[in-house]
Every structure is written in structure tokens, then in C-alpha cells.
Amino acid sequence: MTTVGFAPETTLVTLGFVLAGIALGTASGLVPGLHANNFALVLAGFAPAIPAPPLYVGAAMLAAGVTHTFLDIVPALAIGVPDPALAPSALPGHRLVLQGRGREALRLSAMGSLLAVAFAVPLAVPVTLAMKRAYPTIAAHLPLVLGTVSVLLVLTERTMTARVGGAVALLASGALGVLTLDVPPDGVLPAGSMLTPLFAGLFGAPILIEALSGEGVPPQGDARVTVSRGVVVAVGAVGTLAGAVVGYIPAISSAIAAAAALVVLPHRGPRPFIVATSGVNTANTVFALFALVALGSPRTGVLVAVENTGVPLNLPVLLGSVAIAATAGFVLVLLLGDRYLSVVGSVDNVALSVGVLAFLCVLVFAFTGPVGLAVFGVSTLVGLVPGRFGSRRMTCMGVLLVPLTI
């Protein structure tokens, strides 16, 4: 029988590490272009030098990862806002920012993430057991599953022009993945992989380039949420279940899972999409923790870092750090998000976009070296394709879908 006790000194030390993780996750979440997986693996590289038991370090890493999933919506909304003429093809969050509803978008994202933790914890055990039984069948037919997803991504575009652009983006990004995913990185940081320049080029740089013709963040209105509480809860619940799928099926991104989740609901538009995507991102961390305990297989960069650090899988402590980080993340989005939008809105848009592009180049070089910069440049050209054809950016997930399918 396992007993759970509370020692005041141990609890305070654990809480201190969790708070340190929250601070790190806040900082990383507010940095444009820094993915949670890269950040987690950097932490794993430095973890052995921290003079503390691995459980405390693991609690801090998990708290940092959860907090990052709350805060990364802030730079995603504030940076890369396109010209209003491009609003129909803009990202859902940017469409709301252009309408002056960025503060509402921040709150929708925070609610989606918080609901994901609330739903994921009680659902984690039954969902993990169900996925444990289903995964052998899924794995045996993985090429068919991913091939079907790829075809649907193209066929569900709204126009024939968009379908052509989607197919070009899917195949071109897929070819990039086939050619570069296994190339060894040569950066100065210990957590590099070719996913860093690929994702920065396919999904980050094109948004910044397209934003050069825009005027940045316009004045934002009030923070009132204009969708009902019932809609937010329903979308958050479905997004949570979609987060479990992301954790078990490779190459399925949060955006793809969120779009699929909304198919079963009668709610459309940027607001439900933001709630669902945020829910998928955060729920994935919780389900991945249970998958690591049940299957011994880490499914996210954060959990890979936790396993590599030799963290004992003490669920009460680790889940406690998730709960604390989720609560803090919710509050921090509200405290920092509005100010972030306001500050970015006061900065010259061209200077900001060029500055962030330069920062992405530095980040890519640090993680992957000169070869990574070359991959970043080619990926950026491919990432510009969806915008030219009015296609969805998620078709660039061919970078993983195509290699895993073939």
C-alpha cells in the first residue's frame, strides 16, 4: 500500500522548485519562436548540474512546460499581425486581434488551457488504458492513418486554388522532412534537432514576412468574452480529448487536432478554434505524463527531458506541480497578456518583425548551426506557399506526415 504524507520542509522545497519552473516557463513562453520542447531539452542538459534531488528538478521542468503552454499564446497573438486586407487568410488569433478582440482571445486561450487540466486529470487513467489497447492497431496501420489525414487536409480546403496550394505545401514540406529530419544538428546548445529550423521556417518566419506590410497590433477593445460559458466548456472538453490523440499519434499537430475536434461540434470560427488549440496543447502534457507512467514512453519534449533526467515518477508530486503551474499560468496570461499587446502595438511593426526574424536566425544557429540556417531558409520559402494560395498553414505539417507515412 502506498501512503502519501506531507512534510512541511519537503513541501516548501518542492513548492520553491515549482515556482522556479513557473518563472522559467513564463520567460520561455513570452519569447517568440522558442518551442516548449527545445526549452525542455535545454533544461534537461543543465539539470545534472543542479544540486537537488531529481524529483524536485522534474517538478520544476513539468511546471515550466505547463506554464509555457499557457503563455505562448501571448507572442503568437501580438507578433506577426498581417495587413487587414489579408485577414481572411490570417491565423484565427490574428483575425481577432485585427478586430480589436485580442484581449478576449487571450482569455479564451487561458480558459481552454485551464479547462484542459481540469478535464485531463480525471480522464487520464481511462483514456490512457483505452489508448494502450488501441495503439497497437493504430501503429500497425499508421501509414494509412497519416495518409488519410494528409488527403483530408488538402480536400477540406475551401477553394480549388487553396487545394492546389495545400497540396504543394504538403508535398514540398514533406520532401523537406524526408531530406533533413535525420541530418545531425551542429549547434552550440545541447538540445538541437532539425525540427527547430523546419518549424521556425514553415510556421514562424512566413508569418513575420507577411506582417511586414501590416501596421502591427491595432488598438484593442474590452476583454469581454463574447461566447457563452457552455460553448467554452464544450469546446474545452473536446479539445482535451483531442490532446490525448496528439500525445499518441505522431505528426498530428495541435492545430490539426483542434480542427478535427471542432468537426464534432456545431461551433465554428476563431474563438472555438483558440479554445480547442489551447486545450490540446495543455492536455497533451497531462496525458503524456500518464503515458510515461503506464507505457514507459515519453510523448513530448518535456517528458523526454523528465525521463532523461532520471526523475522518479511520483504522480502526486508531479500532478501537484501541474495543477499549481496551470493556476499560475491562467493568472499570468491575464496579468501579462494585455500589457504585452499594448507594448507591441506601440513598437514599429517593420522593426519588430525584422528583429524577431533576426532572433529566429540566432536561435536556429544556436540549436543547429550553419546547416540549420540553410534548412531554415528553404523552409521559409515553402512556408510562404499557403499564404499565396489562401491555404491553411497546417498543410505544412507534411514535414512530419509525409516521412512517417512513407
C-alpha positions in Angstrom: 0.0 0.0 0.0 1.3 3.5 -0.9 0.8 6.2 1.6 1.1 9.9 0.9 2.3 12.2 3.7 3.2 15.8 3.9 6.5 17.0 5.4 6.5 20.8 5.7 10.1 21.2 4.8 9.9 18.9 1.8 6.6 20.6 0.7 8.2 24.0 0.8 11.3 22.9 -1.1 9.1 21.3 -3.8 7.0 24.4 -4.0 10.1 26.5 -4.4 11.2 24.4 -7.4 7.7 24.5 -8.9 7.7 28.3 -8.6 11.1 28.5 -10.2 9.8 26.3 -13.1 6.8 28.7 -13.4 9.2 31.6 -13.7 11.2 29.8 -16.4 8.1 28.7 -18.3 6.8 32.3 -18.2 10.0 33.6 -19.6 10.2 31.0 -22.4 6.5 31.3 -23.2 6.9 35.0 -23.9 9.9 34.5 -26.2 8.7 34.3 -29.8 9.9 31.2 -31.7 11.1 29.3 -28.7 9.2 25.9 -28.7 8.5 24.2 -25.4 10.3 21.1 -26.5 13.5 22.9 -27.2 13.3 24.7 -23.9 12.6 21.5 -22.0 15.6 19.8 -23.6 17.9 22.7 -22.8 16.7 22.3 -19.2 17.5 18.6 -19.3 21.0 19.5 -20.5 21.6 21.7 -17.4 19.6 19.5 -15.0 22.6 17.3 -13.9 24.4 20.4 -12.6 21.6 21.4 -10.3 22.4 20.2 -6.7 18.9 18.8 -5.9 17.1 15.5 -6.0 15.8 14.6 -9.5 12.1 14.7 -8.3 12.4 18.4 -7.4 14.1 19.2 -10.8 11.4 17.2 -12.6 8.6 19.1 -10.8 10.2 22.3 -11.9 10.6 21.1 -15.5 7.0 20.0 -15.7 5.8 23.3 -14.2 7.9 25.1 -16.8 6.4 23.1 -19.6 2.8 23.6 -18.5 3.3 27.3 -17.9 4.8 27.7 -21.3 1.7 26.2 -22.9 -0.4 29.0 -21.3 1.9 31.9 -22.1 3.0 31.1 -25.6 -0.4 32.4 -26.9 0.8 35.9 -26.0 3.6 36.4 -28.5 1.6 34.3 -31.0 -1.2 36.9 -30.9 1.0 40.1 -30.6 3.7 39.4 -33.2 3.2 38.8 -37.0 -0.2 40.5 -37.3 -0.8 40.9 -41.0 -2.3 43.7 -43.1 -6.1 43.9 -42.6 -6.5 43.0 -46.3 -5.1 39.6 -45.5 -7.5 39.0 -42.6 -9.5 36.2 -44.3 -6.3 34.1 -44.6 -4.8 35.1 -41.3 -4.4 32.8 -38.3 -7.5 32.7 -36.2 -5.9 34.6 -33.3 -4.7 37.3 -35.6 -8.1 37.7 -37.1 -9.4 38.5 -33.6 -6.5 40.9 -33.0 -7.3 42.8 -36.2 -10.9 43.1 -35.0 -9.7 44.6 -31.7 -10.5 41.4 -29.8 -7.0 40.3 -28.8 -7.7 40.7 -25.1 -10.7 38.4 -25.5 -8.6 35.9 -27.4 -6.1 35.8 -24.5 -8.9 34.9 -22.1 -10.3 32.3 -24.4 -6.9 30.6 -24.6 -6.3 30.8 -20.9 -9.8 29.2 -20.2 -9.1 26.5 -22.8 -5.8 25.5 -21.1 -7.2 25.6 -17.6 -10.2 23.5 -18.6 -7.9 21.1 -20.3 -6.1 20.4 -17.0 -9.4 20.2 -15.1 -10.7 17.6 -17.6 -7.5 15.8 -18.3 -6.6 14.7 -14.8 -9.8 12.7 -14.1 -9.8 11.4 -17.7 -6.2 10.5 -17.9 -6.4 7.0 -16.4 -9.4 5.7 -18.6 -8.1 7.4 -21.7 -4.6 6.0 -21.2 -5.9 2.5 -20.7 -8.1 2.8 -23.9 -5.2 4.2 -25.9 -2.9 1.5 -24.6 -5.3 -1.1 -26.0 -5.9 0.8 -29.3 -2.3 1.9 -30.0 -1.0 -1.5 -31.4 -3.8 -1.4 -34.1 -3.1 2.3 -34.8 0.6 1.7 -35.1 0.1 -1.3 -37.4 -2.0 1.0 -39.7 -0.1 4.2 -39.1 0.7 4.9 -42.8 -3.0 4.6 -43.6 -4.0 6.9 -40.8 -1.4 9.6 -41.6 -2.1 9.3 -45.3 -5.8 9.8 -44.7 -5.1 12.8 -42.6 -2.9 14.3 -45.4 -5.5 13.8 -48.0 -8.2 15.3 -45.8 -6.1 18.4 -45.1 -6.0 19.1 -48.8 -9.6 18.1 -49.7 -11.1 20.2 -47.0 -9.7 23.5 -48.2 -12.4 25.8 -49.2 -11.5 26.5 -52.9 -9.8 24.7 -55.7 -6.9 27.3 -55.6 -6.5 26.6 -51.9 -6.5 22.9 -52.5 -3.7 23.3 -55.1 -1.7 25.4 -52.7 -2.3 23.0 -49.9 -1.1 20.0 -52.0 2.0 21.9 -53.0 2.8 22.9 -49.4 2.1 19.4 -48.1 4.4 17.7 -50.7 7.1 20.4 -50.5 7.3 20.3 -46.7 7.1 16.5 -46.8 10.1 16.4 -49.2 12.0 18.7 -46.8 11.2 16.4 -43.9 12.4 13.4 -45.8 15.7 15.1 -46.8 16.5 16.8 -43.5 14.9 15.3 -40.4 17.8 12.8 -39.9 20.6 15.4 -40.5 22.6 15.8 -37.3 22.5 19.3 -35.8 25.7 21.1 -35.2 24.6 23.9 -32.8 26.2 25.1 -29.6 23.2 24.2 -27.4 22.7 20.5 -26.4 19.1 20.3 -27.4 19.1 20.8 -31.2 17.2 18.9 -33.8 16.2 19.7 -37.4 12.7 20.3 -36.2 13.8 23.7 -34.9 14.7 25.2 -38.3 11.9 23.3 -40.0 9.2 24.6 -37.7 10.6 28.1 -37.4 10.8 28.3 -41.2 7.5 26.7 -42.1 5.4 28.3 -39.4 7.2 31.3 -37.9 9.2 33.3 -40.5 6.4 33.4 -43.1 4.0 35.0 -40.7 6.6 37.7 -39.9 7.4 38.3 -43.5 3.7 38.6 -44.4 3.3 41.0 -41.5 5.9 43.5 -42.9 3.1 45.1 -45.0 0.8 45.4 -42.0 0.6 48.1 -39.3 1.0 45.8 -36.3 -1.4 45.4 -33.4 -4.3 47.9 -33.7 -6.0 49.4 -30.6 -7.7 46.6 -28.6 -11.2 46.7 -27.2 -12.6 45.4 -23.9 -11.8 41.9 -22.6 -15.4 40.7 -22.5 -15.7 37.1 -23.8 -18.5 37.0 -26.4 -19.2 33.3 -26.5 -21.3 31.5 -23.9 -19.8 29.6 -21.0 -21.4 26.4 -22.2 -19.6 26.7 -25.6 -16.3 27.3 -23.9 -16.7 24.3 -21.7 -17.9 22.0 -24.5 -15.0 23.0 -26.8 -12.5 22.7 -23.9 -13.7 19.2 -23.2 -13.4 18.1 -26.8 -10.1 19.8 -27.1 -8.9 17.9 -24.0 -9.7 14.5 -25.7 -8.0 15.7 -28.9 -4.9 16.4 -26.8 -4.8 12.7 -25.9 -4.8 11.9 -29.7 -1.8 14.3 -30.2 0.0 12.5 -27.4 -0.3 9.1 -29.0 -0.3 9.6 -32.8 2.9 11.1 -34.2 2.7 14.0 -36.7 -0.7 15.2 -35.6 -0.3 18.8 -34.6 -2.4 20.8 -32.1 -3.9 22.7 -35.0 -4.9 19.6 -36.9 -6.3 18.0 -33.7 -8.3 21.2 -32.9 -9.7 21.4 -36.4 -10.8 17.8 -36.2 -12.2 18.3 -32.7 -14.4 21.1 -33.9 -15.9 18.9 -36.6 -17.9 17.1 -33.9 -19.2 20.4 -32.5 -21.6 22.9 -34.1 -19.3 25.7 -33.2 -17.1 27.4 -35.8 -14.9 30.4 -36.1 -11.7 31.7 -34.5 -13.0 31.7 -30.9 -13.7 28.0 -30.6 -10.5 27.2 -32.5 -8.4 29.2 -30.0 -10.1 27.4 -27.0 -9.6 24.0 -28.7 -6.0 24.5 -29.7 -5.0 25.8 -26.3 -6.8 22.8 -24.7 -5.0 20.4 -27.0 -1.6 21.9 -26.1 -2.0 21.8 -22.4 -3.9 18.5 -22.1 -1.2 16.8 -24.1 1.3 17.4 -21.2 -1.0 15.7 -18.7 -1.8 12.7 -20.9 1.8 12.4 -21.8 2.7 12.1 -18.1 0.3 9.3 -17.6 1.5 7.6 -20.9 5.1 7.8 -19.5 4.0 6.1 -16.3 1.8 3.5 -18.0 3.8 2.7 -21.1 7.3 3.9 -20.2 7.4 6.0 -23.4 7.7 9.8 -23.3 5.4 11.5 -25.8 6.5 15.2 -25.6 9.8 17.0 -25.4 9.1 17.9 -21.7 8.5 14.3 -20.8 11.6 13.2 -22.7 13.6 15.7 -20.6 12.0 14.4 -17.4 12.9 10.8 -18.3 16.4 11.7 -19.4 16.9 13.5 -16.0 16.0 10.3 -14.1 13.0 11.8 -12.4 11.1 9.3 -10.2 7.5 9.1 -11.5 5.8 10.3 -8.3 2.4 11.1 -9.6 1.1 13.1 -6.6 4.1 15.4 -6.7 4.2 15.8 -10.4 0.4 16.3 -10.8 0.5 18.8 -8.0 3.2 20.8 -9.9 0.9 20.6 -13.0 -2.1 22.0 -11.0 -0.1 24.8 -9.5 1.5 25.7 -12.8 -1.9 25.7 -14.5 -3.4 28.0 -11.9 -0.4 30.4 -12.2 -0.4 30.2 -16.0 -4.0 31.3 -16.1 -3.4 34.3 -13.8 -0.2 35.2 -15.7 -1.9 35.3 -19.1 -4.4 37.8 -17.6 -1.7 39.9 -15.9 0.9 40.0 -18.7 -1.1 39.4 -21.9 -2.9 42.8 -22.2 0.3 44.7 -21.4 2.2 42.7 -23.9 -0.3 43.5 -26.6 -0.2 47.2 -25.7 3.7 47.4 -25.7 4.0 45.5 -29.0 1.3 47.7 -30.5 3.4 50.8 -29.7 6.5 49.4 -31.5 7.2 50.0 -35.2 5.9 46.9 -36.9 8.6 46.6 -39.5 11.4 46.9 -36.9 9.6 44.4 -34.7 9.2 41.8 -37.5 12.7 42.2 -38.7 14.0 42.0 -35.2 12.1 38.8 -34.4 13.3 37.3 -37.8 16.9 38.0 -36.8 16.3 36.5 -33.4 14.9 33.3 -35.1 18.1 33.1 -37.1 20.2 33.3 -33.9 18.0 30.7 -32.2 18.3 28.3 -35.2 22.0 28.8 -35.4 22.4 28.2 -31.6 20.4 24.9 -31.8 21.5 23.6 -35.2 24.5 25.5 -36.6 25.1 26.6 -40.3 23.2 23.6 -41.8 20.2 24.5 -39.7 20.3 28.1 -41.1 20.2 26.7 -44.7 17.2 24.4 -43.8 15.6 27.4 -42.1 15.9 29.5 -45.4 14.4 26.8 -47.6 11.7 26.0 -45.1 10.7 29.7 -45.1 10.2 29.7 -48.8 8.0 26.6 -48.5 6.1 28.2 -45.6 5.2 31.2 -47.8 3.2 28.9 -50.2 -0.1 28.6 -48.1 -0.4 32.3 -47.8 -0.1 32.8 -51.6 -2.8 30.3 -52.3 -5.1 31.1 -49.4 -4.5 27.6 -47.9 -4.2 26.7 -44.2 -0.8 26.7 -42.7 -1.3 23.3 -41.1 -0.8 21.7 -44.6 2.9 22.4 -43.9 2.7 19.6 -41.3 3.5 17.4 -44.3 7.0 17.9 -42.9 6.1 15.1 -40.5 3.1 13.5 -42.1 4.9 12.5 -45.4 8.1 11.0 -43.9 6.1 8.9 -41.3 3.6 7.8 -44.0 6.3 6.5 -46.4 
